Amino acid sequence: MSDGQSGWGAACDASRKKDNAETSVLFELIGECYERRSMLITGNQSFGKRGKIFPDQAMTVAAINRLVHHASILEMNVPSYRRRAALERTRVL
């Protein structure tokens, strides 16, 4: 695993359910980092909606438990900069 570069930021599309191979890799990454390294995870869904990512409920609960144990959770209810920029780009075209 490269230091700080997992590739999941670009590959994790929460709008579709992941297959077992994809979620196994993510779960393994979370497990390897758990209590050993810092992790930064961003998302636009609450923890209650994370069942859309993992197909197995037990895996979902275990992953969330590992992520929130010792965590500092910052919830930011602000407008999306990416969405605003995309809207501005479409207005210019």
C-alpha positions as CSV (number, residue, x, y, z in Angstrom):
1,M,0.0,0.0,0.0
2,S,1.5,3.3,-1.0
3,D,1.7,5.9,1.7
4,G,-1.5,8.0,1.7
5,Q,-2.5,7.0,-1.8
6,S,-5.2,4.2,-1.9
7,G,-7.0,5.3,-5.1
8,W,-10.4,4.9,-3.4
9,G,-11.1,8.6,-3.5
10,A,-11.7,8.5,-7.2
11,A,-13.1,5.0,-7.4
12,C,-15.7,5.1,-4.6
13,D,-19.0,5.9,-6.2
14,A,-21.5,5.6,-3.4
15,S,-24.5,5.8,-5.7
16,R,-24.1,2.1,-6.6
17,K,-23.7,-1.0,-4.5
18,K,-20.2,-2.4,-4.6
19,D,-19.4,-6.1,-5.4
20,N,-17.7,-8.3,-2.9
21,A,-14.2,-7.9,-4.4
22,E,-14.4,-4.1,-4.2
23,T,-15.7,-4.0,-0.6
24,S,-13.2,-6.7,0.5
25,V,-10.3,-4.4,-0.7
26,L,-11.8,-1.4,1.1
27,F,-12.5,-3.4,4.3
28,E,-8.9,-4.8,4.2
29,L,-7.5,-1.2,3.8
30,I,-9.6,-0.1,6.8
31,G,-8.4,-3.1,8.8
32,E,-4.8,-2.6,8.0
33,C,-4.9,1.1,9.0
34,Y,-7.0,0.5,12.1
35,E,-5.1,1.7,15.2
36,R,-1.9,1.9,13.2
37,R,-2.2,4.9,10.8
38,S,-4.3,8.0,10.4
39,M,-7.1,7.9,7.8
40,L,-9.1,10.7,6.2
41,I,-12.3,9.7,4.6
42,T,-14.8,12.1,3.1
43,G,-18.3,11.5,2.0
44,N,-21.6,13.1,1.2
45,Q,-23.7,10.5,3.0
46,S,-24.5,10.0,6.7
47,F,-23.3,6.8,8.4
48,G,-26.9,5.6,8.3
49,K,-26.7,5.4,4.5
50,R,-23.4,3.5,4.3
51,G,-25.3,0.2,3.7
52,K,-25.3,1.3,0.1
53,I,-21.5,0.7,-0.1
54,F,-21.1,-2.7,1.6
55,P,-23.3,-5.5,0.4
56,D,-23.0,-7.3,3.7
57,Q,-24.5,-5.7,6.8
58,A,-22.0,-7.3,9.2
59,M,-19.1,-5.9,7.1
60,T,-20.8,-2.5,7.1
61,V,-21.1,-2.4,10.9
62,A,-17.5,-3.7,11.4
63,A,-16.0,-1.1,9.0
64,I,-17.9,1.8,10.5
65,N,-16.9,0.7,14.0
66,R,-13.3,0.7,13.0
67,L,-13.6,4.1,11.3
68,V,-15.3,5.9,14.2
69,H,-13.3,4.3,17.0
70,H,-10.8,7.0,18.1
71,A,-12.1,9.3,15.4
72,S,-12.6,13.0,15.2
73,I,-15.7,13.4,13.0
74,L,-16.2,16.8,11.3
75,E,-19.6,17.3,9.9
76,M,-19.7,20.2,7.5
77,N,-23.1,21.4,6.4
78,V,-21.9,23.8,3.8
79,P,-22.6,24.2,0.0
80,S,-20.5,22.0,-2.2
81,Y,-17.6,23.9,-3.9
82,R,-17.5,21.3,-6.7
83,R,-21.2,21.5,-7.4
84,R,-21.0,25.3,-7.5
85,A,-18.0,25.2,-9.8
86,A,-19.8,22.7,-12.1
87,L,-22.9,24.9,-12.2
88,E,-20.7,27.9,-13.1
89,R,-19.0,26.0,-15.9
90,T,-22.3,25.0,-17.4
91,R,-23.5,28.6,-17.3
92,V,-20.4,29.8,-19.2
93,L,-20.8,27.3,-22.0
